[in-house]
Amino acid sequence: MKELPDDVIGEGSLHLLEVGNRLGMNWRKLDKFVDPKLCKPRYCNCMLGCPRGAKWTSKVFLEEALGHGATIVDSTKVEQVVIRNNTAVGVRAWKRGEGEIIFEAEKVILAAGGIGTLVILKNSGLCEAGYGFFCDPLVFTVGFHPRLKPGFELPMTVGTFDFWDNEGCFLSPVVDPWMSFGIEILKAKPSRIYNWARYARAMGIMTKAKDTLEGTIFADERFSKSLTAQDMRRLDKGIAISRKMLIEAGCHPDSIWVTKPRGAHPGGTCRIGKIVNSDLETEVKNLYVCDASVIPDSVAAPVVITLVALGKRLADKLEPTP
């Protein structure tokens, strides 16, 4: 995990870094889980996965687990934790082609994500979970540069946390993948669909905001979540800064538009201190949760390194004493 070399970052992001610092902000290169030797600059598809293996994925840990004797059961959906005498003894699942199947275990660790884990817990009788969650809402402010072609660059290689503490938002260059880019234009500015053809020259800055813990996730996986006035103020703050930066960077003011808000990584549904304790164990003995659902508040930043750290910590705790 480290900063990337300039030729991998790309001239568009480097230009925005220079512009941000020129305007008095503290923009810097960001550490990335990317192997620059495997990355092919200007043809990045990071947001949809990397066919060259340059982008780190948790398959690294999965392959290590297989080497230690772990078994993977695919095409199977866990629906409920089996609980006896307030102790988790396994999970009940539905396996395609076989129907219901029960896996017995001395310890159960749920890691189905901010929504999936919550649904399993609700189906298991832990009804307190699921009230109030975050989704780190974000928008992209997009312009078109007359000379640079940042459209296919790696996302989020530079950025600023200047506004993270006081304003509750994080800024970093990102443009949607080519296909999604057209869809976002249709959702936000249908009259500008012709800009899809200018994708290569698209220069975008993402505003990711800390949202309040509002909303509900239901046992059937539906959810209800509205952005509060404070959430919108934080997004608007980032949009204003991004627009100023894009104009300073050389984008024509009339070319700039803003995507509709969307959520990034839902979490906080099984928060530490509410549903799990500091060891990530629920009120049910031997039932643990280890994913974004345990994070107690919105982070407005990528959660991967936090989740890796939590997983390693829990693994150390559960490892049998020699």
Buried (B, 14 or more C-beta within 10 A) or exposed (E): EEBBEEEBBBBBBBBBBBBBEEEEBEBBBBEBBBBBEEBEBBEBBBBEEBEEEBBBEEEEBEEEEEEEEEEEEEEBEBBBBBBEEEBBBBBBBBBEEEEEEEBEBEBBBBBBBBBBBBBBBBBBEBEEBBBBBBBBBBBBBBBBBEEBBBBBBBBBBBBBBBBBEEBBBBBBBBBBBBEEBBEBBEEBBEEBEEBBEBBBBBBBBBBBBBBBBBBBBEEEEEBEBEBEEEBBEBBBBBBEBBBBBBBBBBBEEEBBBBBEBEBBBBBBBBBBEBBBEEEBBBEBEBBBBBBBBBBBBBBBBBBBEBBBEBBEBBEEEBEEEE
